[in-house]
Amino acid sequence: MSKRVDLHRRNLLKITGIGASGIVLGSAAQAAPSYPAPTKVDTGSVEGGKVKFPNWRAPADTPSGPTPAPMPPSERVGFAIVGLGRLALEEILPAFGESKKAKPVALVSGTPEKLTAVARQYGIAESACFDYAGFDRIRDNPEIKAVYIVLPNAMHREFVERAAAAGKHVLCEKPMATSSADARAMVAACEKAAVKLMIAYRIQYEVYNRRLAKFVREKTFGRLLGMSATNVQTVAENGAEQWRHKRIMSGGGSLPDIGLYCLNTARFLTGEEPIQVFAHTVTPPNDPRFADVEETVSFQLIFPSGFIANCFTSYGGRDDKHHRLNFEKAVVDMPNAYLYEGQRLIVTSRNGDATSQDEIVLKPKNQFAAELDHMADCILQDRKPRTPGEEGVQDQMLMEAIYESARSGAPVKLKVPDSLDAFRGPALPEEG
C-alpha cells in the first residue's frame, strides 16, 4: 500500500514539475515567451548619427522635444575658465554638465588653494591650471580652443587681448568693458588675431525671452508700443568691499551690472536701436556702499518705430527682475525675466466677450549651457556669434549716453543704423 502511495506521489510530482527539493522542474525546457516585434515608435531610428523618435502623443498634448544628442567628449570644444568667483563656481562650471558641445579643460585663478580644489572637483589636470601671470602659457595647450573671461569688468580688456594673442577664441562676460574705447580695442584685437569674440548676453539665448522676441518680430499681438523693465536687488552692509562698488573696477554701479539686462533686452527683442535716451540717477548720501558708484538709475529709451522702453535698476530694493510689454492687442508679462531660472510668460488679451490670461509654458534650458554651446558651435562651424563684440560696444556707448543724460539732466540724441540687428551675428535657429 505504501509503495502504491509512493508511486502515486512521484507521478504527481512529475506531472506538476515539482521535485523533492521544491524546485520547479522542466522550466528551462519550456519555450521562451513570444514577444511582439518592436516598432520605431519605441525604438526610434538613427538619422545622421542621432537617435530620433516619432511623436507618440495625441495632438491635444504638447510634443516632447528632440532627443538629446551630445557630442562625444573628445570632439567637444575645450574652454579655459578665467576667474573662479561666484558666477564661475555657482553657474558656469556646473553648466558644462548640461552642455552638449563644450567642456572645461583649464582653469585660471589668482588663488592657489581655490585653483587646486576646483581642479580636483572637475578633473582638470594640474598642468592646465594657470595663475594670472602665467596666463599666456595657454597658447601651448592645444586642448584649449576658447577662454571664458569671468573677471571684474576692468580686467576684461587685458585678458581678452592676451587670449587673442595666444590664438584662443573668447567668450567674455557682460558688461564687455568699462568704456566704449576699451570695448573697441577688444574687438580690434580679436579681429587682428582672427579669433572669435562673443559677449555672454545669456538672456538672448534664454527660451522665454526668445519666444517673446518672436512675438515682437512677427507682430503676433500687433504693434509693440512700450515696455517697462525692472532689475532690482539689494546689497549687504559690506557691499563697499565688493569690486562692483569700486568704479575703477566696475565702471559704474547698478547700471552696468544689472541695468544692462534691461537695456540689452529692449534692443534684442525689437532689433532696433534707440534714437534717444533720457536718464536720472539717485544715490543715498552717507552710505559707504555708494560712495563711488550709483545706487539707482531710471532711464527711458525711444526707438525709431515709436516703441518706448522705461527701465529701472537699483541696488537698493528687494530682488525684482521683471518686464511687461504693451502690445496693440495684448499685454505680456514676464516675471523673473532676468533670473538664471524661473522665467514665466503670461499673455492677457481679449477672449470673445471676456478677458483671458494665459500662461505659456516652455521647457526651460540652462542659459549658461546654451551660450556655451552657441560659442562652441560658432567655433566648430566657423560662424560669427549672435552676440559678438560689436553688440557689447553698442551697449557701452548707450550706457555712456545714459550717464551723460543723468549728468546734464537733458535727453541725449543718438545716431541709429538703417537695419535691424545691426550689431548681431546670424539669427539663431528655431527652438526645437
C-alpha positions, 0 to 999 in steps of 0.5 A: 500500500505504501509503495502504491502511495509512493508511486502515486506521489512521484507521478504527481510530482512529475506531472506538476514539475515539482521535485523533492527539493521544491524546485520547479522542474522542466522550466528551462525546457519550456519555450521562451515567451513570444514577444511582439516585434518592436516598432520605431515608435519605441525604438526610434531610428538613427538619422545622421548619427542621432537617435530620433523618435516619432511623436507618440502623443495625441495632438491635444498634448504638447510634443516632447522635444528632440532627443538629446544628442551630445557630442562625444567628449573628445570632439567637444570644444575645450574652454579655459575658465578665467576667474573662479568667483561666484558666477564661475563656481555657482553657474558656469562650471556646473553648466558644462554638465548640461552642455552638449558641445563644450567642456572645461579643460583649464582653469585660471585663478589668482588663488592657489588653494581655490585653483587646486580644489576646483581642479580636483572637483572637475578633473582638470589636470594640474598642468592646465591650471594657470595663475594670472601671470602665467596666463599666456602659457595657454597658447601651448595647450592645444586642448584649449580652443576658447577662454571664458573671461569671468573677471571684474569688468576692468580686467576684461580688456587685458585678458581678452587681448592676451587670449587673442594673442595666444590664438584662443577664441573668447567668450567674455562676460557682460558688461564687455568693458568699462568704456566704449574705447576699451570695448573697441580695442577688444574687438580690434584685437580679436579681429587682428588675431582672427579669433572669435569674440562673443559677449555672454548676453545669456538672456538672448539665448534664454527660451522665454525671452526668445519666444517673446522676441518672436512675438515682437518680430512677427507682430503676433499681438500687433504693434509693440508700443512700450515696455517697462523693465525692472532689475532690482536687488539689494546689497549687504552692509559690506557691499563697499568691499565688493569690486562692483562698488569700486568704479575703477573696477566696475565702471559704474554701479547698478547700471552696468551690472544689472541695468544692462539686462534691461537695456540689452533686452529692449534692443534684442527683442525689437532689433532696433536701436534707440534714437534717444535716451533720457536718464536720472540717477539717485544715490543715498548720501552717507552710505559707504556702499555708494560712495563711488558708484550709483545706487539707482538709475531710471532711464527711458529709451525711444526707438525709431518705430515709436516703441518706448522702453522705461527701465529701472535698476537699483541696488537698493530694493528687494530682488525684482527682475521683471518686464511687461510689454504693451502690445496693440492687442495684448499685454505680456508679462514676464516675471523673473525675466532676468533670473538664471531660472524661473522665467514665466510668460503670461499673455492677457488679451481679449477672449470673445466677450471676456478677458483671458490670461494665459500662461505659456509654458516652455521647457526651460534650458540652462542659459549658461549651457546654451551660450556655451554651446552657441560659442562652441558651435560658432567655433566648430562651424566657423560662424560669427556669434549672435552676440559678438563684440560689436553688440557689447560696444553698442551697449557701452556707448548707450550706457555712456549716453545714459550717464551723460543724460543723468549728468546734464539732466537733458535727453541725449540724441543718438545716431541709429543704423538703417537695419535691424540687428545691426550689431548681431551675428546670424539669427539663431535657429528655431527652438526645437 
